[in-house]
Amino acid sequence: MTAARRSTFAHALRALAASLCLLGASISPAQGEWPTKPITLIVPYSAGGSLDGTTRLVAQKLSERLGQQVLVENVTGAGGGLGFAKAIQAAPDGYTFLMAGDSPLNQNAPAGGPYYKVDVLKDLQPVVLVNTAPMVLVSHPSLPAKDLGELVALTRKQPGKLSYATSGIGTLPHLATEMIKQRAKIHMVHIPYRGGSQIANDVAGNQVDLAMLIAASAAPFVQSKALKPIAVTGDRRLPLLPDVPAAAETPAFKGFSVVSWAGLYAPARTPAAAVIRLNREVDEILKTNAVRDTLARQGALPGGGAPAAFVSFIQQDRAKIVEVLQVTSLGE
């Protein structure tokens, strides 16, 4: 190769290298380098609750895996509505996400809907299901029924005599008990409370026959035998209460599953690369023993899976709610 040709070849290599550098610089963080700055996870409720605790656990693990600070911001008000609104209005740049269940129940909705104030499948982008948390149907220890099958038989003998308490009209514990009533074709009287703190004590004191409680609230009373567990509302037993059968174990309730749940959402139009990366990282986090053990102590089960699986989960959950609302008046 002549000196002139060597010089031309070297010049071409330098030009090619410069072009490659420019190409690399043109790739946006969301496409190839995300994240390049701190990430915020919005929680639409106050600090100290179970959702807040789960979010902080995920945030800590995400920060370790991504090498970026992951901040938790509690945005309270309007029954969770303000947090949802802030997430919807956030810039869709891959640095703001929301940890929540589906949008809050519209207390003024007629039977059958509209049930959701916000449509998370349109106004937000589902990223990953983080956990599910079945509830526990409990009774006073003297109630002559030890499982769901016996409770159904007892209620059919004396329709309308037994009462059950929940944390309020239209809450998931209320709707879950209504689903049991509809499946079994039984009648019990609903006693709505304004919150769940007093319910367990009132059932233990025999002022109410039964109650639908979140597992973490029910567990201490069940373990001390102050309350008798009837069934877990999920499709499998909980590690927190391994001796309590799932409702689905009763033949007449095969496939029954009603759970509260939490997942991560992104603002609509968030770059796909950021959504896919966050989904993958959280899915791996949920497989670790440390996270699974923490969730188990809270009466919850890990989620995971692809964004499409989370969308399908939301759609199935909504179908259950719509079905029960078509029969049950929120004012009952």
Buried (B, 14 or more C-beta within 10 A) or exposed (E): EEEEEEEEEEEEEEEEEEEEEEEEEEEEBBEEEBBEEEBBBBBBBEEEEBBBBBBBBBBBBBBEBBEBEBBBBBBBEEBBBBBBBBBBEBEBBBBBBBBBBBBBBBEEBEBBEEBBBBEBBEBBBBBBBBBBBBBBBBBBEEBEBEBBBBBBEBBEEEEEEBBBBBBBBBBBBBBBBBBBBBBBEBEBEBBBBEEBEBBBEBBBEEBBBBBBBBBBBBBEBBEEEBBBBBBBBBBEBBBBBEEBBBBBBBEEBEEBBBBBBBBBBBBBEBBBBBBBBBBEBBBEBBEEEEBBEBBBEBBBBBBBBBBEBBBBBBEEBBEBBEBBBEEBEBEE
